[in-house]
Amino acid sequence: MNLVRVDYTLVGLTDSHCMKLLPTATPKSAQKVVIGDQNGTVQEFYFKKGEIQQVFKTLPGPPISRIALGGALGSIQDKIFVAAKNEVRGYSKKGKLFLNFDTNRTEDIKHMFISGSDLLVSGDHVLNHYNDCKEVAEFMCSDGIMDIIGLYGRKASVGSSIRTTVSTIFHNICLNLFELQGSPLSVLIGSKASELLVLDKSALSCKYSLPSPPTVFHLFNNDGGPTKNLITVGFQDGQIALYQVPLGGPLVTKWILQNEKERGEVSCIHFYNITNEETPDLIVGRQDGSIEVYSIPEQDDLINLAPFPVEKFSYVCNESILSVQGGVVGNAGFDEILVTTHTGWLFGLTTEVVDKQTVGPNETSSSHIGVSQKEKLKVARLRAEIDEIEGKVAKEREKYQNLTQADSDGLSTIPPLSIRDKLTFCKEDTSYQLTLEVETTIDNVLVQADLPIELMDIDKNSAVVSHSACDAESGNCVLATYRCQINTTRLELRFKTTEGQSGMMRVYITPLVHPKCCSVRQYHIKPLSHHARIHNHETLREYHALSLKGTFSLLEIHSWISQCLPEVPEKLPVEDKISYVFQSVSVGTVLFCEFRRGEAEFKSNNVSTIAIIKDVITKEATAKRIKLEISCSVMENCMRETLRLIFPLLEETASLTKQKELLGALKDMEAGGPEFSPECLTKKYRAIVNNQKEITEKINKNPDLLPKLTGILQSLHRDWVKLRGMSSSAALNLNDMLASNMNIEFLFNLFCV
């Protein structure tokens, strides 16, 4: 599949899902584009002979956070609904304002879904359901809302029986009639705690565990599929899944696309038949600038089985993708994918054969080969306009420089900067990824940390990194500068932390603007930074326990736990007793947290986890002069189970390290002369030579794994001795252990000496 990029125009900064294509009654006819930006402007336009033809454009106002299309059920969805702050406005396709609805919400609207007369809006924590602009339900999600969607509840057999007895057109009419007869709208919420919540009005009906926090929901085939309850979900870790959410039944997983190519998180999804096959194609946009097209093979019985998508096309740009739509835009009869980026670029990936000689940087393609006289005049006119604008900019810059001289009364002002930043935890290699995106070119980024972190190399990162020595008295542990290449507006940083170490990492972003200025972002690295929240877990048979009692409030103990662990909700759940479950990604141990006002209990099969929580909470309580009653118990059998979790990985890593050292010696022997032959080696060494590629790949994937594992064992031994009330200044001798034929009992005896 071959698609060519065509740049159309540049609007203001945009947010996610703020661009739509209006449907048309005639297939393959050019569609109109609706887009909203951070300046508060909503505009509708179309392209005719490469020129933008404006339909309407609103005045600037509050930033546009969402755009959705709606209309009466069973009709063409060509009504434009715009969310800005806490208002929802409705426009006709000709730009007439027919709705100005103030929701009176305290949170700004970040997510919106419209179906018929039903309107769903939500911010970070609160969702509201309106019908004909009258509130019918409200729900608060303390974990945080990632996205929302609505489904018309029905059993899967309804759509199946209709599908087998009537044609496709009549089938859609029957489903629309079924909806019009009062089928209830089921509200689905994707939470930051990696859960799918299903609501029954204002009550939580059921919840399902997901593999990662969901970043985007989209109806399968844009309408929910034959049963109207199929949803496509994009995840923070880059996976894509198709789920069926039947009324009152369990969540059915149709397929999951693994993120084998390690692409970024999914930001937008759309379905459109761009490959001209029997079924619509899945179009995916990601935060790292990737765009993919997946073909879904035809499947008659989509209710029971689902065909696995096949990737047909991929494209990468240097900005995050915030909206994708499939349709016909540039020229009638040519399908394309319309895309918007964070900085406001609107471009298409078209199936039309483009003559690159006739296309400028912001011009659409031409259907004629060669350069006509009319096109030459058009290019000359555009160049003249550009020269005129450049001249005005030069004059204004000179005027500004004169006003900001030392002997002038003028003042230098810092321009406002819009920076998108996001810190995510990568479970695969226990690293953190920080994504920075600026509306203008980045000059350099300075990283400062008061805790030890290991900055990692990223293949797609073109910035030049330089490290500076840190003065011990300054309190800095890391100082590094990233000097970016020209026209870099997006930068990814990846680093690893050491569990047990906490502190603040600050990032100073300096854009390439005048006057020179920088923006500072800071991130708190928690002591238990390798832990992640889970929902499916087994009850521990034996565990170390920490019990706390005191005069602390529910809000205070919740704040103390958030100082220890990531992924703790900002808002407190409306419950008297709260419980969370976490798992150590690096070791596999589990932590149970249960707390209420005046009481808290922590259970874990990792003694270091208990020790870290005890130290942090004791320090926080002492700072607030709150007296605590602390009870701590450690179990020998539980320590043996923890070592059993670590031992297989430790044994494998130690063996790989020895084999890599032997490989170096064997290569020296091979280079010694022609008399060397692999046949003279023993079976053990011959196997090492034959498997040298696999050994090297495993070591290079995580080269510092062995020191990290030995560090974990040292921490376990230190905390084990401390919590048992023993005094031991001797460190655990792991070098002798690694050199010997170790086993679990030998390792456990070292701890008990």
C-alpha positions, 0 to 999 in steps of 0.5 A, a space after each residue: 500500500 502506497 500513500 503520499 503525504 500532502 500538507 494542507 494548512 497550519 492552524 493553531 495548537 490542537 488537542 486530541 479528537 478536535 478534527 472531524 470529517 463531515 459525512 456526505 450523501 454521495 460516496 467518494 465525493 469530497 468531504 468538509 473538514 471541521 477543526 478546533 484549536 487552542 485559540 478557541 476557533 472552530 472552522 469548517 472548510 473544504 478544498 477546491 482545486 487546491 484552494 481552501 474554501 471557508 464555510 464558517 469560522 468562529 471568533 477566538 474564545 476558550 480552548 477547544 477540548 473536543 469535537 464530536 458529530 451527532 444527529 438524530 438516530 438513524 439519520 446522517 450525523 452531520 451536526 457539529 458539537 464542540 466542548 470548551 471549558 464547561 460548555 457544549 455548543 452545537 453548530 449546523 454544517 453551515 455554521 449556524 449556532 443551534 445549541 449553547 449549553 452550560 453544564 455548570 461543571 466545576 471541572 473542564 470538559 476533556 472527554 465527550 460522547 454524543 449519541 442521539 439525544 444523549 450527551 456524555 461529558 467528563 473531566 478528570 474525575 466526574 462524568 455527567 450524563 445528559 438527555 435533552 440537556 437534562 442531567 440524568 446521571 452523575 458518577 465520580 471516578 477517584 482513579 481518574 478518567 482516561 476516556 468515555 464511550 456509550 453503548 446501547 445495551 443488548 444481547 449479542 444474539 439480537 444482532 446475530 439473528 437479524 444479520 442472518 435473516 435480512 440484508 445489510 441495509 435492512 439490518 442497520 435500519 432494524 438496529 436503529 429502530 431498536 435504539 429509537 424504541 428506548 434501548 438504554 445507553 450503557 456508559 463505559 469509563 476507562 480509568 487510570 487504574 487499568 479498569 473498564 467501568 460499566 455504569 447503570 445510570 449513576 451506579 457502578 454496574 461492573 468493572 473489568 481489568 485491562 492490561 494497561 490504562 486505556 487512552 482511547 475508546 472507539 466503536 468498532 467500524 465506527 458504529 459498534 459492529 453488528 451487535 452494537 457493543 464492540 469497542 476498540 481500545 487503545 492502551 498507554 503501552 501501545 497495545 490495541 484490543 477489540 472487546 465485546 461488552 454484552 449486557 450483563 455478561 462478562 467482557 469478551 476479548 476478540 483480539 489484542 494487538 501486541 506492541 511488538 515494534 515498541 511504538 508509542 501510546 495510542 492517541 486516536 482510532 478511526 475506521 475507514 475502507 482505504 484498502 478497498 477491501 470488503 471491511 473497513 480498515 483500522 487507522 491508528 495514530 500514536 503519540 510518537 508520531 506513528 500512523 498505521 493502517 490495519 486490514 481486517 479480513 472479512 468475517 461472517 460471524 463476528 459475534 463468535 470469532 474475530 479476524 486478526 488485523 494485519 498491518 498494511 501501511 505505516 508512516 512516522 512524522 516528528 510530532 504526536 498525532 492527535 486526530 485521524 480521520 479516513 475520507 475524501 478530502 483533497 480531490 474527489 474519488 481519492 481516499 486518504 487519511 487526514 491527520 492533525 498534530 499537536 502544533 496544528 499541522 493538517 496533512 493527508 496521506 492520500 492514495 492519489 499519485 502526486 507529482 512532487 514537482 507541482 506540490 509546495 510545502 503547504 499545497 495540495 496535490 494536482 491531478 495534472 502532470 507537469 507545471 501549467 502556466 496557471 500553476 506557475 502564477 500561483 507559485 509566484 503569488 505565494 512566494 511574493 506573499 511569503 517574501 512580504 511576510 518575511 519582510 514584516 517579521 524582520 522589521 518587527 524583530 528590529 523594532 523589538 531589539 531597539 526597544 529592549 536595549 539598555 538605554 531604552 524604556 522598553 521591556 522584554 516580555 517572555 512569550 507564552 509557551 505551550 508544553 505537553 509533558 507526560 511521564 509513564 512507567 514502562 513495565 517491560 524494562 522497569 524504566 520511565 519515559 518522559 515525553 516533551 513536546 513544544 509548539 516551537 523548536 527546542 534548543 536544549 533540555 537540562 535534566 537535574 536530579 537529586 537522586 541517582 538515575 540512569 539516563 538511557 539511550 534511545 535510538 529515535 532520539 537525535 539529541 546530543 547528550 552531555 553529562 556534567 560532574 556534580 558537586 556533592 555539596 550542591 545536592 545534585 546527583 545527575 546533571 545532563 544536557 540534551 542539545 536538540 537538532 534543528 526543527 526538533 519539537 518533540 523529545 523523548 527521555 528514558 531513565 531508570 531508577 533504584 527502588 528505595 531512592 526517592 527525590 525530585 527530577 527537574 527538567 528545564 526546557 529552553 525553546 529556540 525563541 527570543 528573548 531566551 527563556 526556559 520552562 521548568 517541569 518537576 517530577 517526584 520519583 517515589 521510593 517504591 518506583 518499580 511498583 504498579 497497581 494490579 487487580 487480579 491477584 492471589 491471596 498471600 499465604 504468608 506475608 510480612 506485616 506492618 500495622 499502624 495506629 494513630 490520630 491521623 485522618 483518612 486524607 493524611 494516611 492517603 497522602 502518606 501512601 501517595 508519597 511511597 507509591 506511584 499510581 495512587 489516585 489523587 482523589 479519595 474514594 467515597 468509602 470508609 475503608 480503602 484498599 489498594 494492591 501493588 506488584 513489584 515489576 522487577 521482583 514479582 512480589 505483592 503489596 496489600 494496602 488497607 487503611 481507614 481513619 486512625 488505622 493502616 495495615 500493609 502486607 507484603 512478601 517483600 521485606 524491603 517494601 515493608 521497611 521502605 513504607 515504615 521509614 517514609 510514613 514514620 518520617 511524615 508522621 514525625 514532621 506533623 507531630 502525629 504519634 504512631 503505634 507501630 507493629 511489625 512482623 517478619 516471617 522466615 518462610 515468607 523470606 524463603 518464598 521471596 528468594 525463590 522468586 528472585 533465584 531463577 532470574 539471578 541464576 540465569 543472569 549469572 550464567 549468561 554473564 559467565 558465558 559472555 566472559 568465556 566468549 571473549 576468551 574463546 574469540 581470543 583463542 580463535 584469533 590466535 591462529 589457524 590451528 584453532 578448531 571448534 571441534 577441539 572444545 568440550 561440548 559445553 564450550 562448543 555450545 557457548 560458541 554456537 549460541 554467541 548471538 543469542 547470549 550477546 542479545 540477551 546481555 545487551 537487552 539489559 546489561 546491568 541486570 546482574 548488579 541490580 539483582 545483587 543490589 536487591 539482595 543486599 537491600 533484602 538482607 539489610 532490611 531483614 536484619 533491621 526489622 528483626 531487631 538484629 545488629 549486623 554490620 557484615 554485608 552479604 558476600 554475593 561474590 562467593 555465592 555467584 562463584 559457587 554452585 548456589 541454590 535456594 537453601 544456600 542463599 537463605 542460609 546466607 540471610 540467616 547467618 
